[in-house]
Amino acid sequence: MSNNPIQRVFLDSQFLFAYISEIPKDIEQLYAAEVKAILYNSNPHIQIIISFVAIGETVNSINKKLDQSHLNNAFMNLSAFLNEKRVDMKPPTLEIFKKTLDLIKSDNHLDYTDAMILSHALCDDCSTHFLTGDSTLLESESIQIACREYRKDNRFPNLKIRDSF
C-alpha cells in the first residue's frame, strides 16, 4: 500500500479533446470545464495523466472532427496542455496489456482501445479517478467488479470511474 499523497486523474480522450478544441459542444463544454478545474486546482498533489493511446485517439478526433481552420490551434493547444507542469504522459506496459486482455474477457462489449486506456488507470498505484463520458465504461458491472478485485491487493485508493471530478 502506498502512503503517497499524489492523486492521479486519468483522462479518456473525450475529455482531452473537449479541453483542446476551441469549439466544444454541449457535454464537451462540461468536460473541458472539468479538465480546467483539475489543471488549476489549488491542491499541488493532483496530477493529470494521459495515456499514449488517449493522445492517439485525440489526434484522430482532431483530424476527423475539426475543419481545416481549427486544426493548427487544436494541435498547439494539445502541445501546450501536454507541457503543463501537472500533466504527464504514460506509455503502455506489459502489466497494462495483460489488464486490457482481462477487461476484454470480462466484458465483450468493451472496445480494445477503451480497455487499454482504462487499464492505465487501473495499473497506476496513485490513480484516484478515471474521467470518461463512455457509457460502457461508466455502467459496466463487470468493469466495476474487475476494478474492485484488481485493487484489493495492488491499490491504495479506490479508482473512481466517473464523468466528473
MDTraj code that builds the backbone (N, CA, C; nanometers):
import mdtraj as md
import numpy as np

residues = "MET SER ASN ASN PRO ILE GLN ARG VAL PHE LEU ASP SER GLN PHE LEU PHE ALA TYR ILE SER GLU ILE PRO LYS ASP ILE GLU GLN LEU TYR ALA ALA GLU VAL LYS ALA ILE LEU TYR ASN SER ASN PRO HIS ILE GLN ILE ILE ILE SER PHE VAL ALA ILE GLY GLU THR VAL ASN SER ILE ASN LYS LYS LEU ASP GLN SER HIS LEU ASN ASN ALA PHE MET ASN LEU SER ALA PHE LEU ASN GLU LYS ARG VAL ASP MET LYS PRO PRO THR LEU GLU ILE PHE LYS LYS THR LEU ASP LEU ILE LYS SER ASP ASN HIS LEU ASP TYR THR ASP ALA MET ILE LEU SER HIS ALA LEU CYS ASP ASP CYS SER THR HIS PHE LEU THR GLY ASP SER THR LEU LEU GLU SER GLU SER ILE GLN ILE ALA CYS ARG GLU TYR ARG LYS ASP ASN ARG PHE PRO ASN LEU LYS ILE ARG ASP SER PHE".split()
xyz = np.array([
    [0.0828, -0.1193, 0.0000],
    [0.0000, 0.0000, 0.0000],
    [0.0863, 0.1243, 0.0000],
    [0.0400, 0.2223, -0.0725],
    [0.1154, 0.3456, -0.0857],
    [0.0619, 0.4516, 0.0103],
    [0.1517, 0.5288, 0.0686],
    [0.1108, 0.6427, 0.1513],
    [0.1343, 0.7729, 0.0767],
    [0.1544, 0.7640, -0.0512],
    [0.1843, 0.8778, -0.1354],
    [0.0614, 0.9699, -0.1439],
    [0.0776, 1.1005, -0.1184],
    [-0.0370, 1.1904, -0.1255],
    [-0.0769, 1.2259, -0.2690],
    [0.0024, 1.1832, -0.3665],
    [-0.0270, 1.2160, -0.5052],
    [-0.1596, 1.1523, -0.5464],
    [-0.2404, 1.2305, -0.6160],
    [-0.3651, 1.1811, -0.6739],
    [-0.3529, 1.1962, -0.8245],
    [-0.3627, 1.0864, -0.8951],
    [-0.3529, 1.0923, -1.0404],
    [-0.4912, 1.0753, -1.1009],
    [-0.5262, 1.1711, -1.1848],
    [-0.6536, 1.1696, -1.2555],
    [-0.6235, 1.1356, -1.4009],
    [-0.6740, 1.0215, -1.4446],
    [-0.6546, 0.9786, -1.5830],
    [-0.7727, 1.0286, -1.6666],
    [-0.7413, 1.0793, -1.7844],
    [-0.8448, 1.1306, -1.8737],
    [-0.8643, 1.0385, -1.9931],
    [-0.9886, 1.0139, -2.0272],
    [-1.0201, 0.9491, -2.1534],
    [-1.0096, 1.0560, -2.2620],
    [-1.0034, 1.0135, -2.3849],
    [-0.9766, 1.1070, -2.4946],
    [-1.0853, 1.2132, -2.5128],
    [-1.2113, 1.1828, -2.4781],
    [-1.3149, 1.2862, -2.4974],
    [-1.2891, 1.4085, -2.4103],
    [-1.2348, 1.3870, -2.2915],
    [-1.2053, 1.4999, -2.2031],
    [-1.0900, 1.5827, -2.2580],
    [-0.9882, 1.5151, -2.3075],
    [-0.8748, 1.5868, -2.3649],
    [-0.9171, 1.6635, -2.4897],
    [-0.9924, 1.5990, -2.5777],
    [-1.0389, 1.6657, -2.6994],
    [-1.1247, 1.7880, -2.6662],
    [-1.2134, 1.7725, -2.5702],
    [-1.3003, 1.8847, -2.5314],
    [-1.2180, 2.0023, -2.4804],
    [-1.1132, 1.9737, -2.4052],
    [-1.0310, 2.0806, -2.3489],
    [-0.9508, 2.1528, -2.4561],
    [-0.8980, 2.0825, -2.5535],
    [-0.8099, 2.1473, -2.6507],
    [-0.8832, 2.2053, -2.7708],
    [-1.0056, 2.1573, -2.7971],
    [-1.0782, 2.2129, -2.9118],
    [-1.1357, 2.3482, -2.8717],
    [-1.1390, 2.4368, -2.9652],
    [-1.1852, 2.5723, -2.9355],
    [-1.3362, 2.5863, -2.9465],
    [-1.3990, 2.4840, -2.9948],
    [-1.5435, 2.4914, -3.0152],
    [-1.6136, 2.3711, -2.9522],
    [-1.5972, 2.3533, -2.8194],
    [-1.6651, 2.2392, -2.7573],
    [-1.8158, 2.2560, -2.7653],
    [-1.8839, 2.1446, -2.7849],
    [-2.0294, 2.1459, -2.7973],
    [-2.0913, 2.0725, -2.6803],
    [-2.2050, 2.1193, -2.6342],
    [-2.2882, 2.0514, -2.5350],
    [-2.2072, 1.9926, -2.4197],
    [-2.2051, 1.8598, -2.4101],
    [-2.1394, 1.7911, -2.2990],
    [-1.9895, 1.8184, -2.2990],
    [-1.9330, 1.8437, -2.4155],
    [-1.7895, 1.8721, -2.4235],
    [-1.7531, 1.9973, -2.3429],
    [-1.8446, 2.0926, -2.3328],
    [-1.8178, 2.2114, -2.2511],
    [-1.7983, 2.1729, -2.1054],
    [-1.8790, 2.0775, -2.0587],
    [-1.8643, 2.0292, -1.9207],
    [-1.7327, 1.9543, -1.9031],
    [-1.6961, 1.8729, -2.0013],
    [-1.5694, 1.8001, -1.9942],
    [-1.4523, 1.8980, -1.9903],
    [-1.4568, 1.9986, -2.0750],
    [-1.3493, 2.0988, -2.0787],
    [-1.3394, 2.1712, -1.9444],
    [-1.4532, 2.2043, -1.8855],
    [-1.4543, 2.2714, -1.7550],
    [-1.3956, 2.1815, -1.6467],
    [-1.4240, 2.0515, -1.6523],
    [-1.3677, 1.9568, -1.5551],
    [-1.2145, 1.9539, -1.5646],
    [-1.1633, 1.9467, -1.6868],
    [-1.0178, 1.9431, -1.7052],
    [-0.9553, 2.0723, -1.6544],
    [-1.0162, 2.1834, -1.6865],
    [-0.9639, 2.3125, -1.6409],
    [-0.9643, 2.3203, -1.4885],
    [-1.0699, 2.2723, -1.4254],
    [-1.0786, 2.2745, -1.2788],
    [-0.9689, 2.1896, -1.2148],
    [-0.9388, 2.0764, -1.2741],
    [-0.8324, 1.9907, -1.2211],
    [-0.6965, 2.0553, -1.2452],
    [-0.6768, 2.1063, -1.3652],
    [-0.5484, 2.1654, -1.4035],
    [-0.5113, 2.2824, -1.3140],
    [-0.6115, 2.3599, -1.2747],
    [-0.5852, 2.4790, -1.1931],
    [-0.6305, 2.4624, -1.0483],
    [-0.6473, 2.3387, -1.0043],
    [-0.6847, 2.3089, -0.8668],
    [-0.5734, 2.3533, -0.7725],
    [-0.6096, 2.4029, -0.6560],
    [-0.5093, 2.4511, -0.5603],
    [-0.4329, 2.3385, -0.4908],
    [-0.4823, 2.2157, -0.5000],
    [-0.4126, 2.1023, -0.4398],
    [-0.2909, 2.0671, -0.5258],
    [-0.1697, 2.0855, -0.4753],
    [-0.0497, 2.0603, -0.5571],
    [-0.0221, 1.9122, -0.5806],
    [-0.0968, 1.8239, -0.5146],
    [-0.0722, 1.6803, -0.5270],
    [-0.1565, 1.6135, -0.6363],
    [-0.2372, 1.6914, -0.7064],
    [-0.3196, 1.6347, -0.8131],
    [-0.2441, 1.6443, -0.9455],
    [-0.2356, 1.5308, -1.0138],
    [-0.1729, 1.5245, -1.1453],
    [-0.2745, 1.4734, -1.2462],
    [-0.2590, 1.5173, -1.3696],
    [-0.3401, 1.4651, -1.4794],
    [-0.2494, 1.3744, -1.5611],
    [-0.2991, 1.2540, -1.5881],
    [-0.2226, 1.1574, -1.6652],
    [-0.2999, 1.1249, -1.7936],
    [-0.2255, 1.1255, -1.9029],
    [-0.2828, 1.0920, -2.0326],
    [-0.2037, 0.9736, -2.0876],
    [-0.2741, 0.8680, -2.1236],
    [-0.2049, 0.7542, -2.1837],
    [-0.1710, 0.7878, -2.3294],
    [-0.0668, 0.7234, -2.3794],
    [-0.0306, 0.7420, -2.5199],
    [-0.1492, 0.7078, -2.6101],
    [-0.2276, 0.6082, -2.5705],
    [-0.3425, 0.5663, -2.6505],
    [-0.4481, 0.6769, -2.6545],
    [-0.4742, 0.7413, -2.5409],
    [-0.5718, 0.8517, -2.5372],
    [-0.5227, 0.9699, -2.6216],
    [-0.3919, 0.9936, -2.6215],
    [-0.3373, 1.1006, -2.7062],
    [-0.3608, 1.0663, -2.8528],
    [-0.3359, 0.9407, -2.8896],
    [-0.3597, 0.8972, -3.0278],
    [-0.5051, 0.9126, -3.0682],
    [-0.5960, 0.8742, -2.9808],
    [-0.7394, 0.8918, -3.0096],
    [-0.7744, 1.0395, -3.0260],
    [-0.7135, 1.1229, -2.9436],
    [-0.7398, 1.2666, -2.9514],
    [-0.6917, 1.3236, -3.0840],
    [-0.5729, 1.2848, -3.1257],
    [-0.5201, 1.3308, -3.2554],
    [-0.6138, 1.2862, -3.3672],
    [-0.6628, 1.1632, -3.3601],
    [-0.7565, 1.1139, -3.4590],
    [-0.8853, 1.1971, -3.4596],
    [-0.9348, 1.2310, -3.3412],
    [-1.0559, 1.3142, -3.3316],
    [-1.0327, 1.4531, -3.3886],
    [-0.9165, 1.5096, -3.3620],
    [-0.8840, 1.6416, -3.4183],
    [-0.8935, 1.6367, -3.5706],
    [-0.8307, 1.5355, -3.6286],
    [-0.8290, 1.5244, -3.7745],
    [-0.9653, 1.4949, -3.8346],
    [-1.0497, 1.4211, -3.7620],
    [-1.1806, 1.3838, -3.8162],
    [-1.2910, 1.4843, -3.7870],
    [-1.2859, 1.5483, -3.6697],
    [-1.3984, 1.6310, -3.6259],
    [-1.3826, 1.7800, -3.6533],
    [-1.2597, 1.8264, -3.6645],
    [-1.2387, 1.9700, -3.6800],
    [-1.2120, 2.0054, -3.8256],
    [-1.2636, 2.1208, -3.8659],
    [-1.2335, 2.1628, -4.0021],
    [-1.0930, 2.2237, -4.0076],
    [-1.0459, 2.2428, -4.1270],
    [-0.9078, 2.2866, -4.1509],
    [-0.8721, 2.4136, -4.0746],
    [-0.9663, 2.5032, -4.0589],
    [-0.9374, 2.6316, -3.9940],
    [-0.9078, 2.6186, -3.8446],
    [-0.9444, 2.5042, -3.7838],
    [-0.9221, 2.4852, -3.6405],
    [-0.8100, 2.3859, -3.6077],
    [-0.7551, 2.3213, -3.7093],
    [-0.6549, 2.2170, -3.6853],
    [-0.5293, 2.2692, -3.6166],
    [-0.4705, 2.3756, -3.6702],
    [-0.3457, 2.4265, -3.6125],
    [-0.3615, 2.4658, -3.4667],
    [-0.4686, 2.5361, -3.4356],
    [-0.4900, 2.5768, -3.2962],
    [-0.5116, 2.4566, -3.2052],
    [-0.5827, 2.3558, -3.2531],
    [-0.6058, 2.2368, -3.1712],
    [-0.4726, 2.1669, -3.1408],
    [-0.3865, 2.1554, -3.2403],
    [-0.2574, 2.0909, -3.2161],
    [-0.1686, 2.1769, -3.1258],
    [-0.1756, 2.3076, -3.1398],
    [-0.0997, 2.3951, -3.0493],
    [-0.1541, 2.3834, -2.9070],
    [-0.2862, 2.3775, -2.8922],
    [-0.3475, 2.3607, -2.7601],
    [-0.3101, 2.2258, -2.6988],
    [-0.3055, 2.1218, -2.7809],
    [-0.2656, 1.9897, -2.7325],
    [-0.1214, 1.9935, -2.6818],
    [-0.0340, 2.0539, -2.7591],
    [0.1066, 2.0645, -2.7183],
    [0.1206, 2.1441, -2.5889],
    [0.0504, 2.2547, -2.5791],
    [0.0564, 2.3370, -2.4577],
    [0.0048, 2.2586, -2.3366],
    [-0.1051, 2.1855, -2.3559],
    [-0.1613, 2.1062, -2.2462],
    [-0.0616, 2.0007, -2.1993],
    [-0.0023, 1.9295, -2.2933],
    [0.0910, 1.8224, -2.2581],
    [0.2173, 1.8756, -2.1910],
    [0.2449, 2.0038, -2.2083],
    [0.3613, 2.0657, -2.1444],
    [0.3295, 2.1309, -2.0103],
    [0.2044, 2.1236, -1.9677],
    [0.1678, 2.1766, -1.8362],
    [0.2400, 2.0988, -1.7271],
    [0.2756, 2.1670, -1.6206],
    [0.3506, 2.1053, -1.5111],
    [0.2774, 1.9856, -1.4485],
    [0.1467, 1.9932, -1.4380],
    [0.0677, 1.8873, -1.3735],
    [0.0345, 1.7709, -1.4649],
    [0.0694, 1.7794, -1.5905],
    [0.0290, 1.6775, -1.6878],
    [0.1469, 1.5862, -1.7192],
    [0.1184, 1.4565, -1.7236],
    [0.2204, 1.3601, -1.7621],
    [0.1593, 1.2612, -1.8605],
    [0.2431, 1.2074, -1.9466],
    [0.2011, 1.1081, -2.0453],
    [0.2598, 0.9734, -2.0065],
    [0.1815, 0.8677, -2.0275],
    [0.2256, 0.7334, -1.9897],
    [0.2115, 0.6354, -2.1068],
    [0.3188, 0.5613, -2.1340],
    [0.3101, 0.4559, -2.2352],
    [0.2522, 0.3286, -2.1734],
    [0.2031, 0.2374, -2.2557],
    [0.1553, 0.1098, -2.2015],
    [0.2729, 0.0233, -2.1562],
    [0.2482, -0.0589, -2.0563],
    [0.3467, -0.1537, -2.0055],
    [0.2908, -0.2946, -2.0242],
    [0.3712, -0.3940, -1.9956],
    [0.3246, -0.5316, -2.0042],
    [0.2058, -0.5549, -1.9100],
    [0.2134, -0.4989, -1.7896],
    [0.1024, -0.5119, -1.6940],
    [-0.0262, -0.4526, -1.7518],
    [-0.0147, -0.3412, -1.8200],
    [-0.1321, -0.2759, -1.8804],
    [-0.1893, -0.3620, -1.9930],
    [-0.1030, -0.4197, -2.0751],
    [-0.1515, -0.5091, -2.1812],
    [-0.2263, -0.6286, -2.1216],
    [-0.1717, -0.6868, -2.0162],
    [-0.2371, -0.8022, -1.9514],
    [-0.3717, -0.7622, -1.8921],
    [-0.3768, -0.6461, -1.8266],
    [-0.5026, -0.5999, -1.7669],
    [-0.6057, -0.5717, -1.8754],
    [-0.5599, -0.5185, -1.9880],
    [-0.6501, -0.4925, -2.1012],
    [-0.7173, -0.6218, -2.1464],
    [-0.6400, -0.7268, -2.1609],
    [-0.6964, -0.8565, -2.2016],
    [-0.7951, -0.9088, -2.0984],
    [-0.7632, -0.8928, -1.9695],
    [-0.8551, -0.9352, -1.8628],
    [-0.9878, -0.8598, -1.8724],
    [-0.9809, -0.7303, -1.8949],
    [-1.1035, -0.6495, -1.9044],
    [-1.1886, -0.6921, -2.0238],
    [-1.1243, -0.7162, -2.1359],
    [-1.1982, -0.7555, -2.2562],
    [-1.2635, -0.8918, -2.2368],
    [-1.1955, -0.9830, -2.1685],
    [-1.2532, -1.1145, -2.1395],
    [-1.3741, -1.1026, -2.0470],
    [-1.3716, -1.0035, -1.9563],
    [-1.4816, -0.9894, -1.8610],
    [-1.6014, -0.9144, -1.9182],
    [-1.5824, -0.8414, -2.0295],
    [-1.6931, -0.7642, -2.0873],
    [-1.6772, -0.7604, -2.2388],
    [-1.7585, -0.8395, -2.3091],
    [-1.7446, -0.8466, -2.4547],
    [-1.7964, -0.7217, -2.5271],
    [-1.8545, -0.6273, -2.4551],
    [-1.8982, -0.5010, -2.5160],
    [-1.7874, -0.3967, -2.5146],
    [-1.6806, -0.4273, -2.4480],
    [-1.5726, -0.3309, -2.4288],
    [-1.4826, -0.3246, -2.5517],
    [-1.4552, -0.2056, -2.5953],
    [-1.3653, -0.1795, -2.7072],
    [-1.2199, -0.1951, -2.6599],
    [-1.1334, -0.2463, -2.7460],
    [-0.9929, -0.2663, -2.7098],
    [-0.9251, -0.1364, -2.6666],
    [-0.9511, -0.0310, -2.7387],
    [-0.8875, 0.0969, -2.7075],
    [-0.9335, 0.1484, -2.5720],
    [-1.0633, 0.1409, -2.5457],
    [-1.1159, 0.1850, -2.4160],
    [-1.0578, 0.1022, -2.3028],
    [-1.0476, -0.0293, -2.3247],
    [-0.9904, -0.1169, -2.2223],
    [-0.8444, -0.0815, -2.1953],
    [-0.7711, -0.0488, -2.2993],
    [-0.6303, -0.0112, -2.2829],
    [-0.6177, 0.1192, -2.2043],
    [-0.6998, 0.2175, -2.2364],
    [-0.6933, 0.3461, -2.1669],
    [-0.7321, 0.3284, -2.0199],
    [-0.8377, 0.2535, -1.9928],
    [-0.8787, 0.2261, -1.8547],
    [-0.7709, 0.1478, -1.7792],
    [-0.7074, 0.0538, -1.8451],
    [-0.6036, -0.0269, -1.7802],
    [-0.4871, 0.0580, -1.7304],
    [-0.4583, 0.1676, -1.7987],
    [-0.3541, 0.2592, -1.7498],
    [-0.3883, 0.3087, -1.6091],
    [-0.5123, 0.3471, -1.5898],
    [-0.5541, 0.3973, -1.4582],
    [-0.5550, 0.2855, -1.3544],
    [-0.6021, 0.1685, -1.3938],
    [-0.6074, 0.0560, -1.3006],
    [-0.4690, 0.0129, -1.2532],
    [-0.3714, 0.0206, -1.3389],
    [-0.2370, -0.0282, -1.3076],
    [-0.1483, 0.0775, -1.2415],
    [-0.2007, 0.1947, -1.2187],
    [-0.1232, 0.3013, -1.1551],
    [-0.1564, 0.3056, -1.0061],
    [-0.0554, 0.2965, -0.9217],
    [-0.0771, 0.2915, -0.7767],
    [-0.1378, 0.4181, -0.7175],
    [-0.1269, 0.5287, -0.7858],
    [-0.1753, 0.6556, -0.7298],
    [-0.2983, 0.7107, -0.8013],
    [-0.3542, 0.6350, -0.8960],
    [-0.4719, 0.6873, -0.9662],
    [-0.5922, 0.6878, -0.8734],
    [-0.6649, 0.7967, -0.8769],
    [-0.7854, 0.8091, -0.7949],
    [-0.9111, 0.8215, -0.8800],
    [-0.8960, 0.8770, -1.0008],
    [-1.0102, 0.8997, -1.0891],
    [-0.9752, 0.8628, -1.2327],
    [-1.0732, 0.8095, -1.3004],
    [-1.0661, 0.7910, -1.4451],
    [-1.1877, 0.8623, -1.5007],
    [-1.1645, 0.9716, -1.5730],
    [-1.2756, 1.0508, -1.6255],
    [-1.3059, 1.0108, -1.7689],
    [-1.4301, 0.9721, -1.7907],
    [-1.4753, 0.9284, -1.9224],
    [-1.6223, 0.9648, -1.9394],
    [-1.6615, 0.9811, -2.0615],
    [-1.8022, 1.0004, -2.0935],
    [-1.8610, 0.8763, -2.1577],
    [-1.7832, 0.7713, -2.1675],
    [-1.8236, 0.6483, -2.2336],
    [-1.9165, 0.5685, -2.1428],
    [-2.0404, 0.5523, -2.1850],
    [-2.1397, 0.4835, -2.1016],
    [-2.1026, 0.3376, -2.0758],
    [-2.0342, 0.2734, -2.1698],
    [-1.9922, 0.1347, -2.1482],
    [-1.8994, 0.1269, -2.0276],
    [-1.8057, 0.2177, -2.0186],
    [-1.7112, 0.2187, -1.9069],
    [-1.7788, 0.2628, -1.7770],
    [-1.8696, 0.3577, -1.7867],
    [-1.9363, 0.4096, -1.6676],
    [-2.0361, 0.3111, -1.6074],
    [-2.0983, 0.2284, -1.6907],
    [-2.2102, 0.1464, -1.6459],
    [-2.1824, -0.0034, -1.6387],
    [-2.0686, -0.0479, -1.6851],
    [-2.0409, -0.1913, -1.6907],
    [-2.0180, -0.2494, -1.5518],
    [-2.1030, -0.3432, -1.5138],
    [-2.0886, -0.4112, -1.3852],
    [-1.9621, -0.4956, -1.3831],
    [-1.9315, -0.5595, -1.4939],
    [-1.8109, -0.6439, -1.4971],
    [-1.6841, -0.5603, -1.4816],
    [-1.6845, -0.4379, -1.5321],
    [-1.5685, -0.3493, -1.5130],
    [-1.5588, -0.3083, -1.3663],
    [-1.6707, -0.2784, -1.3042],
    [-1.6688, -0.2429, -1.1619],
    [-1.6165, -0.3583, -1.0772],
    [-1.6603, -0.4785, -1.1080],
    [-1.6126, -0.5967, -1.0352],
    [-1.4626, -0.6155, -1.0584],
    [-1.4203, -0.6038, -1.1837],
    [-1.2781, -0.6193, -1.2157],
    [-1.1943, -0.5136, -1.1436],
    [-1.2455, -0.3927, -1.1359],
    [-1.1739, -0.2850, -1.0657],
    [-1.1590, -0.3180, -0.9178],
    [-1.2676, -0.3625, -0.8549],
    [-1.2613, -0.3965, -0.7118],
    [-1.1647, -0.5112, -0.6867],
    [-1.1720, -0.6148, -0.7683],
    [-1.0848, -0.7304, -0.7492],
    [-0.9388, -0.6955, -0.7716],
    [-0.9112, -0.6169, -0.8721],
    [-0.7735, -0.5827, -0.9041],
    [-0.7114, -0.4949, -0.7967],
    [-0.7928, -0.4152, -0.7349],
    [-0.7418, -0.3182, -0.6393],
    [-0.7242, -0.3736, -0.4985],
    [-0.7834, -0.4861, -0.4681],
    [-0.7762, -0.5390, -0.3316],
    [-0.6334, -0.5406, -0.2783],
    [-0.5427, -0.5991, -0.3532],
    [-0.4060, -0.6137, -0.3050],
    [-0.3091, -0.5128, -0.3661],
    [-0.3448, -0.4576, -0.4784],
    [-0.2493, -0.3762, -0.5536],
    [-0.2630, -0.2262, -0.5306],
    [-0.3706, -0.1809, -0.4709],
    [-0.4026, -0.0396, -0.4762],
    [-0.4278, 0.0204, -0.3397],
    [-0.3887, 0.1442, -0.3244],
    [-0.4233, 0.2192, -0.2037],
    [-0.5582, 0.2878, -0.2236],
    [-0.5717, 0.3834, -0.3140],
    [-0.7038, 0.4450, -0.3313],
    [-0.7911, 0.3609, -0.4230],
    [-0.9203, 0.3715, -0.4039],
    [-1.0131, 0.3084, -0.4971],
    [-1.0272, 0.3978, -0.6189],
    [-1.0245, 0.3388, -0.7354],
    [-1.0396, 0.4152, -0.8590],
    [-1.1862, 0.4481, -0.8802],
    [-1.2142, 0.5735, -0.9037],
    [-1.3500, 0.6186, -0.9329],
    [-1.3605, 0.6414, -1.0838],
    [-1.4473, 0.5672, -1.1474],
    [-1.4726, 0.5852, -1.2907],
    [-1.5954, 0.6728, -1.3010],
    [-1.5756, 0.7944, -1.3502],
    [-1.6837, 0.8948, -1.3486],
    [-1.6776, 0.9832, -1.4717],
    [-1.7814, 1.0652, -1.4863],
    [-1.7797, 1.1660, -1.5917],
    [-1.7549, 1.3054, -1.5347],
    [-1.7174, 1.3124, -1.4057],
    [-1.6806, 1.4400, -1.3444],
    [-1.5866, 1.4136, -1.2283],
    [-1.5083, 1.5142, -1.1945],
    [-1.4112, 1.5027, -1.0859],
    [-1.4816, 1.5302, -0.9542],
])
top = md.Topology()
chain = top.add_chain()
for i, resn in enumerate(residues, 1):
    res = top.add_residue(resn, chain, resSeq=i)
    for name in ("N", "CA", "C"):
        top.add_atom(name, md.element.get_by_symbol(name[0]), res)
traj = md.Trajectory(xyz[None], top)
